[in-house]
């Protein structure tokens, strides 16, 4: 019988370990860098050997949009500049289009600060409000949490035991607002389900008693459809010890603040209306990656001075028969539906730019995809009058950014991404032409 050769376990494990390490390094270094943002494909080995290349980026699988749109890390706590009462909460239910939702958040921030309540971060929704999208795809959540006291909806639900105590109104609301708040928070608001109202019936504070809802402000009889409550009276009119409150309002809750400066630089509990508006505006800005993409497009494609135009009048949404019946919109609907509307628009805009802004030769048009035919006609008419003017829209935006920021577009709802980019590009223009009644 032949003797069994001596078996060295330590040597065997060492050889296996080295083989595994070599295989891992070979696989890892031969992988290509996953994003085109940093140039052409190159292996991790050549990347690491290149002095001009960031070695830390080469050794981890990082993409420029890695953190863009990721859910907030609520386990990570911040010490906000404005620490509000942690025993009282305000949840602003935001609705309608993305722009309106941002205004709704701004109203929520202003009310939370004025009333010393912790803000509950609401979920944003796609334009038709059929599904929610992560808030971090729409605003810089970290910046908001570092500035004021903010909690998540799940924290609200747990602390409030699944039900709201009261409703704050800054304007009239529609019945579906109540169900929307219940749906997106999974919290109980309506106590009496026997109340029946037509969906077109406007609800004011006194009307909510039929649903078993405690609503504020009390004993308030509006003279118009909007409760334009003086901000100096907010603390008095909304004084309550109710712990869990939902703010239901449309975008007309506060008077227009178009003339207020956007950046006051002041942060404090007793800020003026102008300072508080400025703060709410800054805290509802788009995520850093959206700002970066917009700057990239403006600097490399638009360059210099340019005009932005928001054309909002799409038949499938804004110009529905339901909306066009309101007096404020009837005239606009009639004008847009005329056969020569695109020619009229081109003529007036051409004259306006020639007289007021003759040095501008680039125009960015933000419009819904369904308006593509109208915009094509408009540009054709405009080119006859001002052939040197160049036009750009969201299609040009996508073409200019898709190679460099490919990962970003795949991480977010595409319609939402385009809406955010449209808005951000418009804010960087020298002149913004808005849609009346939109």
C-alpha positions in Angstrom: 0.0 0.0 0.0 1.5 3.3 -1.1 1.8 6.0 1.6 -0.5 9.0 1.2 1.5 12.2 0.3 1.8 14.8 3.0 -1.1 17.3 2.7 -0.4 20.9 3.8 -3.7 22.5 4.6 -2.2 26.0 5.2 -0.5 25.9 1.8 -3.7 24.7 0.1 -5.8 27.5 1.6 -3.1 30.1 0.7 -3.1 28.9 -3.0 -6.9 29.0 -3.2 -7.1 32.4 -1.6 -4.5 33.8 -4.0 -6.3 32.3 -7.0 -9.5 33.8 -6.0 -7.9 37.2 -5.5 -6.2 37.1 -8.9 -9.5 36.2 -10.6 -11.4 39.0 -8.8 -8.7 41.6 -9.7 -8.7 40.4 -13.3 -12.5 40.6 -13.6 -12.6 44.0 -11.8 -9.8 45.7 -13.7 -11.1 44.5 -17.1 -14.5 46.0 -16.5 -15.2 49.2 -18.4 -16.2 52.3 -16.6 -20.0 52.4 -16.5 -20.8 55.9 -17.6 -19.8 58.1 -20.5 -19.7 61.2 -18.3 -15.9 60.8 -17.7 -15.0 60.1 -21.3 -14.6 57.0 -23.5 -14.6 53.5 -22.1 -11.4 52.6 -20.3 -10.4 49.7 -18.0 -10.0 50.3 -14.3 -6.3 49.4 -14.6 -5.6 52.1 -17.2 -7.8 54.5 -15.4 -5.9 54.0 -12.1 -2.6 54.4 -13.9 -3.7 57.7 -15.4 -2.7 60.6 -13.2 -5.4 62.8 -14.7 -8.1 60.3 -13.6 -9.7 60.2 -10.2 -8.6 56.9 -8.7 -11.4 56.8 -6.1 -13.9 56.9 -9.0 -12.2 54.1 -10.7 -12.2 51.8 -7.8 -15.9 52.1 -7.0 -18.8 51.7 -9.4 -20.0 55.3 -9.3 -22.2 57.1 -11.8 -23.0 60.9 -11.8 -26.6 60.2 -11.0 -26.0 57.6 -8.3 -27.7 59.7 -5.6 -30.2 61.5 -7.9 -33.8 60.4 -7.1 -32.8 58.1 -4.3 -35.3 58.0 -1.4 -34.2 60.2 1.5 -32.2 58.5 4.2 -34.5 59.2 7.2 -32.2 57.3 9.6 -29.7 60.1 9.0 -30.6 63.0 11.3 -29.9 66.7 10.7 -29.8 69.7 13.1 -31.9 72.3 11.1 -31.3 76.0 11.2 -35.0 76.4 12.2 -36.0 73.8 14.8 -39.8 73.7 15.0 -42.1 72.1 17.5 -41.6 68.4 17.2 -45.0 67.6 18.8 -47.1 69.3 16.2 -47.1 68.5 12.5 -48.3 70.0 9.2 -48.7 67.9 6.1 -49.3 69.9 2.9 -51.3 67.9 0.3 -49.9 69.1 -3.0 -51.9 68.6 -6.3 -52.2 69.5 -10.0 -49.1 69.9 -12.2 -45.5 69.9 -11.0 -45.3 73.7 -10.9 -48.4 73.9 -8.8 -47.1 71.2 -6.5 -43.9 73.2 -5.9 -46.0 76.2 -5.0 -48.1 74.0 -2.7 -44.9 72.9 -1.0 -43.8 76.6 -0.6 -47.1 77.4 1.0 -46.6 74.4 3.4 -43.1 75.6 4.3 -44.5 79.1 5.0 -47.3 77.8 7.1 -45.1 75.4 9.1 -42.7 78.2 10.0 -45.4 80.7 10.8 -47.2 78.2 13.1 -44.1 76.5 14.5 -45.0 73.1 13.3 -42.7 70.3 11.9 -43.2 70.0 8.2 -44.1 66.6 6.8 -42.5 66.0 3.4 -45.3 65.2 0.9 -45.0 62.9 -2.1 -44.9 64.6 -5.5 -47.0 63.2 -8.3 -46.9 62.9 -12.1 -48.9 65.6 -13.9 -52.2 63.7 -13.9 -51.8 62.8 -10.2 -52.2 59.1 -11.0 -49.0 57.9 -9.2 -46.4 59.3 -6.9 -42.7 60.0 -7.6 -39.9 60.3 -5.1 -39.6 63.8 -3.7 -35.8 63.6 -4.1 -36.4 63.6 -7.9 -38.1 67.0 -7.6 -36.3 69.0 -4.9 -33.1 69.0 -2.9 -34.4 67.1 0.2 -31.1 67.3 2.1 -31.1 71.1 1.8 -34.7 71.3 3.1 -33.9 69.0 6.1 -30.9 71.0 7.0 -32.9 74.2 7.0 -36.2 73.4 8.8 -37.7 70.5 10.9 -38.9 67.8 8.5 -40.2 64.3 9.0 -41.5 61.6 6.6 -45.1 60.5 6.0 -44.4 57.2 7.7 -43.2 59.0 10.8 -46.4 61.1 10.7 -48.6 58.1 10.4 -46.9 56.4 13.4 -46.9 59.4 15.6 -50.6 60.3 14.7 -51.8 56.7 15.0 -53.1 56.8 11.4 -55.5 59.8 11.5 -55.5 63.6 11.1 -57.0 65.8 13.8 -57.8 68.9 11.7 -57.7 70.6 8.3 -56.2 74.0 7.5 -57.6 75.8 4.4 -56.1 78.8 2.7 -58.6 78.7 -0.1 -61.6 76.7 -1.3 -61.0 73.1 -2.1 -62.8 70.4 -4.1 -64.2 67.2 -2.5 -61.5 65.0 -4.1 -58.8 66.8 -2.1 -60.0 64.9 1.0 -59.7 61.5 -0.6 -56.3 62.4 -2.1 -54.9 63.3 1.3 -56.1 60.0 2.7 -54.8 58.0 -0.2 -51.2 59.4 -0.2 -50.8 59.3 3.6 -52.8 56.2 4.3 -54.3 58.2 7.2 -58.0 58.7 8.1 -59.4 62.2 7.5 -63.1 61.8 6.7 -65.1 60.8 9.8 -68.6 60.9 8.2 -68.9 59.1 4.9 -72.6 59.8 4.5 -72.0 63.3 3.3 -72.5 63.5 -0.5 -71.5 66.5 -2.6 -71.0 67.1 -6.3 -67.4 66.9 -7.3 -67.7 70.5 -8.7 -68.9 71.8 -5.4 -66.4 74.1 -3.7 -65.7 73.4 -0.1 -64.9 76.1 2.5 -64.1 75.5 6.2 -67.8 75.4 7.4 -68.6 72.8 4.7 -66.2 70.3 6.1 -68.3 69.7 9.2 -70.6 67.5 7.1 -67.6 65.1 6.7 -66.9 65.2 10.5 -63.8 67.2 9.9 -62.5 69.9 12.2 -61.4 72.8 9.9 -59.7 76.1 10.3 -60.1 79.1 10.1 -63.3 79.2 12.1 -66.2 81.6 11.4 -64.8 82.8 8.2 -67.1 83.8 5.4 -65.2 84.5 2.2 -66.2 87.2 -0.2 -64.5 85.3 -3.0 -63.5 81.7 -3.9 -60.1 82.3 -2.2 -59.5 82.8 1.5 -56.9 85.5 1.3 -56.1 85.5 4.9 -53.7 88.3 5.9 -50.4 86.7 6.9 -50.3 88.9 10.0 -53.4 87.0 11.2 -52.3 83.5 10.5 -51.2 82.6 14.1 -54.6 83.9 15.4 -56.8 82.2 12.7 -55.1 78.9 12.9 -54.5 78.7 16.6 -55.1 75.1 17.8 -53.5 72.4 19.9 -54.4 69.7 17.4 -51.3 67.6 16.8 -51.8 66.3 13.3 -52.9 68.7 10.7 -53.3 68.5 6.9 -53.0 71.7 4.8 -55.5 71.5 1.9 -55.3 74.4 -0.6 -54.9 75.3 -4.2 -52.1 77.6 -5.4 -54.2 80.7 -4.7 -53.9 80.4 -0.9 -51.7 83.5 -0.4 -51.6 86.8 -2.4 -49.3 86.9 -5.4 -45.7 87.6 -4.5 -44.3 88.2 -7.9 -42.5 91.4 -6.8 -40.8 89.8 -3.8 -37.1 89.2 -4.0 -36.1 85.6 -4.3 -33.1 85.8 -2.0 -33.2 87.7 1.2 -30.6 85.7 2.9 -32.3 85.9 6.3 -33.4 82.9 8.3 -35.3 83.3 11.6 -38.6 82.6 13.4 -39.9 86.1 13.0 -39.0 86.6 9.3 -41.0 89.1 7.3 -43.3 87.9 4.6 -40.7 88.7 2.0 -38.0 86.8 3.8 -40.2 83.8 4.4 -41.2 83.7 0.8 -37.6 83.8 -0.2 -36.8 81.0 2.1 -39.6 78.8 0.8 -38.5 79.4 -2.7 -34.9 78.4 -2.0 -36.0 75.3 -0.2 -38.1 74.1 -3.1 -35.5 74.3 -5.8 -34.7 71.4 -8.0 -32.0 68.8 -7.1 -28.4 69.7 -7.8 -28.2 67.3 -10.8 -31.2 69.0 -12.5 -29.5 72.4 -12.1 -26.3 70.9 -13.5 -28.0 69.5 -16.5 -29.8 72.8 -17.2 -26.6 74.8 -16.9 -24.9 72.4 -19.3 -27.6 72.8 -21.9 -27.8 76.6 -21.5 -24.0 77.2 -21.7 -23.2 74.8 -24.6 -26.4 75.0 -26.7 -28.1 78.3 -26.0 -25.2 80.3 -24.8 -25.4 84.1 -24.4 -28.8 85.7 -24.1 -32.0 83.8 -24.8 -35.7 84.1 -24.3 -37.8 81.3 -22.9 -41.5 80.9 -23.8 -43.9 78.7 -21.9 -46.8 77.6 -24.2 -49.2 75.7 -22.0 -52.4 75.4 -24.1 -52.8 71.7 -24.9 -56.2 70.4 -25.8 -55.9 67.2 -23.8 -55.2 69.0 -20.5 -55.3 72.8 -20.0 -57.9 73.5 -22.7 -60.5 70.8 -21.8 -64.1 71.9 -21.9 -64.2 71.7 -18.1 -61.4 74.3 -17.7 -62.4 76.5 -20.6 -65.8 77.2 -19.2 -64.3 79.4 -16.5 -64.4 83.2 -17.3 -60.7 83.6 -16.7 -59.8 81.0 -19.3 -62.7 81.3 -21.8 -61.1 84.1 -23.8 -57.7 82.4 -23.9 -59.2 79.2 -25.2 -61.1 81.0 -27.9 -58.0 82.8 -29.1 -55.8 79.7 -29.2 -58.4 77.7 -31.1 -58.6 80.1 -33.9 -57.3 78.8 -37.2 -54.6 81.6 -37.5 -53.6 81.4 -33.8 -50.0 80.3 -34.6 -49.6 83.1 -37.2 -50.9 85.7 -34.7 -48.6 84.5 -32.0 -45.6 84.5 -34.3 -46.4 88.1 -35.5 -46.8 89.5 -32.0 -43.8 87.8 -30.6 -41.6 88.9 -33.5 -42.7 92.5 -33.1 -42.1 92.3 -29.3 -38.6 91.0 -29.6 -37.7 93.5 -32.4 -38.8 96.5 -30.3 -37.9 95.4 -26.8 -35.1 92.8 -27.1 -33.6 93.1 -30.6 -30.2 91.6 -29.5 -31.7 88.2 -28.6 -31.5 85.6 -31.3 -32.3 82.3 -29.5 -35.6 81.2 -28.1 -36.4 78.1 -25.9 -40.0 76.9 -26.0 -41.3 74.8 -23.1 -44.5 73.1 -24.2 -46.4 69.8 -23.8 -45.7 67.1 -26.5 -49.3 67.4 -27.7 -48.6 71.0 -28.8 -45.9 69.9 -31.3 -47.9 70.6 -34.4 -48.9 74.1 -33.2 -45.3 74.9 -32.3 -44.0 73.7 -35.7 -46.4 76.1 -37.4 -45.5 78.9 -35.1 -41.8 78.5 -35.8 -42.4 78.3 -39.6 -44.3 81.6 -39.5 -41.7 83.2 -37.2 -38.8 82.2 -39.4 -40.3 84.1 -42.3 -40.2 87.3 -40.3 -37.0 86.7 -38.3 -34.9 84.1 -40.1 -31.9 84.6 -37.8 -33.8 83.5 -34.7 -33.0 80.0 -33.6 -35.6 77.9 -31.7 -35.0 75.1 -29.2 -37.3 72.9 -27.2 -37.3 69.7 -25.0 -36.3 67.5 -28.0 -33.1 69.5 -28.4 -32.6 69.3 -24.6 -32.8 65.5 -24.7 -30.4 65.2 -27.7 -27.9 67.5 -26.0 -27.9 65.7 -22.7 -28.7 62.1 -23.3 -25.1 60.9 -23.9 -23.6 62.6 -20.9 -26.5 62.2 -18.5 -27.9 58.9 -19.8 -28.2 57.4 -16.3 -30.2 60.3 -15.0 -33.0 59.9 -17.5 -33.4 56.2 -16.7 -33.7 56.8 -12.9 -36.7 59.2 -13.0 -40.1 59.4 -14.5 -39.3 60.9 -18.0 -42.2 63.3 -18.1 -41.3 64.6 -14.7 -37.7 65.0 -15.7 -38.6 67.0 -18.8 -40.9 69.2 -16.8 -38.2 70.0 -14.2 -35.6 70.6 -16.9 -38.0 72.9 -18.8 -38.6 74.9 -15.7 -35.0 75.1 -14.8 -33.9 76.2 -18.3 -36.6 78.9 -18.2 -35.4 80.3 -14.9 -32.0 80.9 -16.5 -33.3 82.9 -19.4 -33.0 86.7 -19.8 -36.7 87.0 -20.5 -39.5 84.6 -19.6 -42.8 84.8 -21.6 -45.5 83.0 -19.6 -48.9 81.6 -20.6 -51.8 83.8 -19.5 -54.1 82.1 -16.9 -51.8 79.2 -16.5 
